[in-house]
Amino acid sequence: MNHRRLVLLALPVFLVSVAGCAKTTIDSSITEAPIVAVTTTLPTGSAAELLPRLVTEAGKLSDIIGSARNKTEQLEVITNLWNAARDQVAASNAETAATFDFAVDLCAKATQFNRPADADKCFRHLTALTAAYLG
């Protein structure tokens, strides 16, 4: 009798585990669009041309975050401007480039966490750094 109860208890477990091993069917009628690689073209120009544009764009970020517009696009503009100017700044002073990195990272955090005040700090830092760099 004990053996019979064990079989009756094990039978549902066996049926559930076998049902989980159903045949996989691929529906070829479902098509997906191919993944398109997006490339970004960095702005061109000297650091003397790019850094003032960087400051201008960073100055817009706080209002964009506050009004719930597309903040990620604005951050992309800021990041692209800095990436285009970074090598020139780093060539003349690596420490200054690292400080710019910190300020641009503050813009990214402001965007990520919806903090307009951090975007304002980023703008102030970039303004002071650009003024000092272009001297």
C-alpha positions in Angstrom: 0.0 0.0 0.0 2.8 2.4 0.8 4.3 1.8 -2.6 0.9 2.6 -4.3 0.6 6.0 -2.4 4.1 6.9 -3.5 3.2 6.2 -7.2 0.0 8.3 -6.9 2.0 11.2 -5.4 4.8 11.0 -7.9 2.5 10.8 -10.9 1.4 14.5 -10.9 5.0 15.6 -10.5 6.0 13.5 -13.4 3.1 14.7 -15.6 4.0 18.4 -14.9 7.6 17.9 -15.6 6.9 16.1 -18.9 4.4 18.8 -19.9 7.2 21.4 -19.5 9.2 19.7 -22.2 6.8 20.5 -25.0 8.1 20.8 -28.6 9.3 24.3 -29.5 7.8 25.7 -32.7 9.3 28.6 -34.6 6.7 30.7 -36.4 8.4 31.9 -39.6 5.5 34.2 -40.4 6.6 36.6 -37.7 9.3 38.9 -39.0 11.3 41.4 -37.1 13.0 44.5 -38.5 16.7 44.2 -38.7 18.7 46.0 -36.1 20.1 49.2 -37.6 23.4 50.5 -36.2 23.2 54.1 -35.3 26.4 56.1 -35.7 27.0 59.5 -34.2 29.1 62.1 -36.0 31.0 64.2 -33.6 31.0 68.0 -34.1 34.2 69.4 -35.6 36.2 72.4 -34.8 38.8 73.6 -32.4 38.4 73.5 -28.6 38.0 77.3 -28.8 35.0 76.8 -31.0 33.5 73.7 -29.3 33.8 74.7 -25.6 31.6 77.8 -25.9 29.0 75.7 -27.7 29.3 73.1 -24.9 28.5 75.8 -22.3 25.5 77.0 -24.3 24.1 73.6 -24.7 24.7 72.7 -21.0 22.9 76.0 -20.1 19.7 74.6 -21.7 19.7 71.3 -19.8 18.1 72.5 -16.6 15.0 73.9 -18.3 14.7 70.8 -20.5 14.8 68.5 -17.4 12.3 70.8 -15.6 9.9 70.8 -18.5 10.1 67.0 -19.1 11.2 67.5 -22.7 13.7 65.1 -24.3 16.6 65.4 -21.9 18.5 62.5 -23.3 18.9 64.2 -26.7 20.2 67.3 -25.0 22.7 65.2 -23.0 23.8 63.5 -26.2 24.5 67.0 -27.7 26.6 67.9 -24.7 28.5 64.7 -24.6 29.2 64.8 -28.3 30.6 68.4 -28.0 32.8 67.4 -25.1 34.0 64.2 -26.9 34.9 66.3 -29.9 36.9 68.8 -27.8 38.4 66.4 -25.2 41.5 65.3 -27.0 42.5 68.9 -27.7 42.0 69.9 -24.0 43.7 66.7 -22.7 46.7 67.4 -25.0 47.3 70.8 -23.3 46.3 69.8 -19.8 45.2 66.3 -18.7 44.0 67.6 -15.3 41.7 70.2 -16.9 40.3 67.5 -19.1 39.5 65.3 -16.1 37.8 68.3 -14.5 35.7 68.8 -17.6 34.9 65.0 -17.5 33.6 65.5 -14.0 31.4 68.4 -15.0 29.9 66.5 -18.0 29.3 63.5 -15.8 27.3 65.8 -13.5 25.2 66.7 -16.5 24.6 63.0 -17.1 23.6 62.4 -13.5 21.3 65.4 -13.6 19.6 63.9 -16.6 19.5 60.4 -15.2 18.0 61.4 -11.8 15.9 64.4 -13.1 17.8 67.0 -11.0 17.7 70.4 -12.7 19.8 71.8 -9.8 22.7 69.5 -10.8 22.3 70.6 -14.4 22.7 74.2 -13.2 25.9 73.2 -11.3 27.2 71.5 -14.4 26.6 74.6 -16.4 28.4 76.8 -13.8 31.3 74.4 -13.7 31.6 74.3 -17.5 31.3 78.1 -17.8 34.2 78.6 -15.3 36.3 75.8 -16.8 35.8 77.1 -20.3 36.7 80.7 -19.3 39.8 79.5 -17.5 40.9 77.2 -20.4 40.3 79.8 -23.1 41.7 82.5 -20.8 
